[in-house]
Structure formats: C-alpha cells, structure tokens
Amino acid sequence: MKAPLGRRVAAEAIGTGLLVTVVVGSGIQATDLSRDVGVQLLANSLATVFGLYALITVFGPVSGAHFNPAVTLAAWFTGRRTPDGLTARDAAAYVPAQIAGAIGGAVLADAMFGEPLAKLSAHDRFAGPLWLGEVVATAGLILLVLGLGRTGRAALAPAAVASYIGAAYWFTSSTSFANPAVTVGRAFTDTFAGIAPTSVAPFIAAQLVGAVVGLGIVAAVHGPQSFPADRELGVPDSEPEPVPS
C-alpha cells in the first residue's frame, strides 16, 4: 500500500536535500583536505556512493526514493495507464519537492562548512562533451532503475543505483549529475561540486534527452512492461512479485 502523498512528498524533499548535502559537503571537505583533483573526485564519489545507498534504503519504502525528476517522469510515463502506477498528480508534487530539497541541501552543506549561503556557482560546465556525458549517465540510470523494476529486482536498487552513480562519476565527462533537481541545487554553491547557472539549462536538457533514450533502451531490451507498474522505483514497500519462468 502506498504511503499518503504528503509523506511521500516529504520523503522526496528530504531525501533529495540530503543527497545534495552529501555531494556538496563531501566536495568541500575533499578540497579542504587535498589539493589533488583526482583525490578530491575520489573522496566526493565515495561519499556519494555510501550516502546514496543509505538514503535509498531509508526513503525507498516510503516514496520509492526517486530524488530525481527524470526518474519520476520515467515512472509516471511507464505507469500512467496502470491502476497502481505513479499518477500525474504524484509527479507534479514530487518534482517541485525534489528541486526545493536540492536547493536546501546545498545551502545546508555551505552552512556546515562556513561557506557563503546560496552563493551562485562560478564553475562553468558549458561544453558539448559534458552534455553528451549527461545523456549517457541519465540513460544508464533510467535503464538500471526501470530494468530492476521490470525483472522484479527492485530490492537491489540501493546497492545497484549507488554503484552505478559512483562508477559514472569516473566514466562520464560530466561526472554524472544525471538529475535535474541536483543540477539546480548545485548551482547554489560556489564550491567544488557547483555548476554555473548558465550551464544548468543545457545540462537539464541533456538529462531529459538521456531519460528518453533510457526509456527507448528499456523498451528494446525488456519489451512490453512485464509487471502491472513500476510502482516503487527505489525499494518496494512489499515483497517483489516472482519473475515469471
């Protein structure tokens, strides 16, 4: 049974906020402790892996732990014609909550480390190869999340999604934002993890393209939807249905 919408929206806002706090805070800590950019990225990616695993585990049973408008829109699109799928009303509530949470998470991280609050980033990320990296990162994320749901393995989401994001930090040129809400939130911190406001729109456009590509790959690989709905894309609130043999 789904939790009430208000609780699910709260879970999405808080979870997304804490995710951005992890990303931004670990970036600040890494730059304070090392001048080596490779070490900084390693520390940032490891903290994100562990933090994301914990957050999906905690909030998944409540809201599905999307923390990401691209994932929410994919969940709505794939489940819109099923009785227990994510509704347009749900998606319309989730997305603003995720964005607000992301901004709050960036401000919280800055506050903890004594950085200027909500100072817009000067970190320019305006480049075609970075946009391609976002398409690849987001497409892979959608393929993973929906693929787990299609095969009845949503319980693996905390480890699988965290592992994928950690890997994508390193194999994509953009260091894998793969998330419109997180992208907006990271514009509000002028630190290691920041992104200049002028770079935000192209990143989000690339992420949405990546989500569409990911949906196409899911359809090509898995065919017609094999379960009634991808109801909870993070952690299911009940035992998953058995995979048909």
C-alpha positions in Angstrom: 0.0 0.0 0.0 1.3 3.4 -0.9 2.0 6.0 1.8 -0.1 9.2 1.7 1.0 11.7 -0.8 2.1 14.2 1.8 4.5 11.7 3.4 5.9 10.6 0.0 6.5 14.3 -1.0 8.3 14.9 2.3 10.5 11.8 1.7 11.4 13.1 -1.7 12.2 16.6 -0.5 14.3 15.4 2.5 16.0 12.6 0.6 17.0 14.9 -2.3 18.1 17.5 0.1 20.3 15.1 2.0 21.7 13.7 -1.3 22.8 17.2 -2.3 24.2 17.8 1.1 26.3 14.7 0.8 27.5 15.7 -2.7 28.3 19.3 -1.9 29.6 18.7 1.7 32.0 15.9 0.6 33.2 18.1 -2.2 34.0 20.9 0.2 35.7 18.6 2.7 37.7 17.0 -0.1 39.1 20.3 -1.3 39.9 21.3 2.2 41.9 18.1 2.8 43.7 17.7 -0.6 44.9 19.8 -3.5 45.0 16.7 -5.8 41.9 16.9 -8.1 41.9 13.1 -8.5 41.8 12.6 -4.8 39.1 15.2 -4.4 36.9 13.4 -7.0 37.6 10.1 -5.4 36.5 11.3 -2.0 33.4 13.0 -3.5 32.4 9.9 -5.4 32.9 7.5 -2.5 30.8 9.7 -0.1 28.1 9.9 -2.7 28.0 6.1 -3.2 27.7 5.5 0.6 25.3 8.3 1.1 23.0 7.4 -1.8 22.9 3.8 -0.7 21.8 4.8 2.8 19.2 7.3 1.5 17.6 4.9 -0.9 17.4 2.3 1.9 15.7 4.7 4.3 13.3 6.5 2.0 12.7 3.9 -0.7 9.9 2.1 1.2 8.0 5.5 1.6 8.3 7.2 -1.8 10.4 4.9 -4.0 13.4 7.2 -3.4 13.4 8.8 -6.8 15.2 12.0 -5.7 15.3 12.9 -9.4 12.7 14.4 -11.7 14.0 12.4 -14.6 13.3 9.2 -12.7 9.9 10.5 -11.5 8.9 11.4 -15.1 10.0 8.0 -16.3 8.0 6.3 -13.6 4.9 8.3 -14.5 5.3 7.6 -18.2 5.7 3.9 -17.8 2.9 3.5 -15.2 0.4 6.1 -16.3 -2.0 3.6 -17.8 -1.9 1.1 -14.9 -4.1 1.4 -11.8 -1.2 1.5 -9.3 1.3 3.5 -11.3 2.6 6.9 -10.4 -0.1 9.4 -11.3 0.4 12.9 -12.9 -0.7 14.4 -9.6 2.1 12.4 -7.8 4.7 13.5 -10.3 3.5 17.2 -10.2 4.0 17.0 -6.4 7.3 15.1 -6.4 9.3 17.3 -8.9 8.9 20.7 -7.0 9.7 18.9 -3.7 12.9 17.5 -5.2 14.0 20.8 -6.6 13.3 22.6 -3.3 15.0 19.9 -1.3 18.1 20.1 -3.6 18.5 23.8 -3.1 18.0 23.4 0.7 20.6 20.7 0.7 23.2 22.9 -1.0 22.6 25.7 1.5 22.8 23.3 4.4 26.2 22.0 3.2 27.5 25.5 2.7 26.3 26.4 6.2 28.1 23.5 7.8 31.4 24.4 6.3 31.1 28.2 6.8 30.7 28.9 3.1 28.6 31.8 1.8 25.0 30.7 1.8 23.3 30.3 -1.5 26.1 31.9 -3.5 25.7 31.1 -7.1 28.4 28.9 -8.6 31.1 30.2 -11.0 32.0 26.7 -12.1 31.4 26.8 -15.8 30.3 23.4 -17.3 29.1 24.7 -20.7 30.5 22.2 -23.2 29.2 19.7 -25.7 31.2 16.7 -24.4 29.8 17.3 -20.9 26.2 17.4 -22.3 26.9 14.0 -24.0 28.1 12.7 -20.7 24.9 13.7 -19.1 22.9 12.0 -21.8 24.9 8.8 -21.3 24.7 9.0 -17.5 21.0 9.6 -17.3 20.1 7.0 -20.0 22.1 4.4 -18.0 20.3 5.4 -14.8 16.9 5.1 -16.3 17.8 1.7 -17.8 19.1 0.5 -14.5 16.1 1.7 -12.4 13.4 0.5 -14.7 15.2 -2.7 -15.6 15.3 -3.6 -11.9 11.6 -3.0 -11.6 10.8 -5.0 -14.8 12.7 -8.0 -13.6 11.4 -8.0 -10.0 14.7 -7.0 -8.5 13.9 -3.6 -7.1 15.2 -4.6 -3.7 18.7 -4.4 -5.2 18.2 -0.7 -6.0 20.2 0.8 -3.1 23.4 -1.1 -4.0 22.9 -1.0 -7.7 22.0 2.6 -8.1 24.7 3.8 -5.7 27.3 1.7 -7.5 26.2 3.0 -10.9 26.4 6.6 -9.8 29.8 6.0 -8.3 31.1 4.5 -11.5 29.5 7.2 -13.6 31.5 9.8 -11.7 34.5 8.4 -13.4 33.4 7.1 -16.8 31.4 10.2 -17.9 32.9 13.6 -18.8 30.4 15.5 -16.7 31.0 13.4 -13.5 27.4 12.3 -13.8 24.9 14.8 -12.4 22.1 12.8 -14.2 19.5 14.6 -12.2 17.7 17.9 -12.9 17.0 18.7 -9.3 20.5 18.1 -8.2 21.7 20.2 -11.1 19.6 23.1 -9.9 20.7 22.6 -6.3 24.4 22.6 -7.2 24.0 26.0 -8.9 23.5 27.4 -5.4 27.0 26.6 -4.1 30.2 28.2 -5.3 32.3 25.1 -4.3 33.9 22.0 -5.9 30.5 20.5 -6.7 28.9 23.6 -8.1 27.7 24.4 -11.6 27.3 27.9 -13.0 23.7 28.9 -13.6 24.4 29.5 -17.3 25.3 25.8 -17.5 22.2 24.5 -15.8 19.7 24.6 -18.7 21.9 22.6 -21.2 22.6 20.0 -18.5 18.9 19.6 -17.8 18.1 19.4 -21.5 20.7 16.7 -21.9 19.4 14.8 -18.9 15.9 14.8 -20.3 17.2 13.6 -23.6 19.0 10.9 -21.7 15.8 9.8 -20.0 14.1 9.4 -23.3 17.0 7.4 -24.6 16.9 5.3 -21.5 13.2 4.6 -21.9 13.9 3.5 -25.5 16.6 1.1 -24.4 14.3 -0.3 -21.8 11.6 -1.0 -24.4 14.2 -2.5 -26.7 15.7 -4.8 -24.1 12.7 -5.7 -21.9 9.9 -5.4 -24.4 6.3 -4.7 -23.1 6.0 -3.9 -19.5 6.1 -7.3 -17.6 4.6 -6.1 -14.3 1.5 -4.1 -13.6 3.5 -0.9 -12.8 6.9 0.3 -11.8 5.3 1.5 -8.6 8.3 2.0 -6.3 11.5 2.5 -8.3 13.7 2.6 -5.3 12.8 0.0 -2.7 9.4 -1.8 -2.8 7.1 -1.5 0.2 6.4 -5.2 -0.1 8.0 -8.3 -1.4 8.5 -8.2 -5.2 6.5 -10.4 -7.4 8.3 -13.5 -8.6 9.8 -13.3 -12.0 7.9 -15.4 -14.5 9.8 -18.5 -15.5 
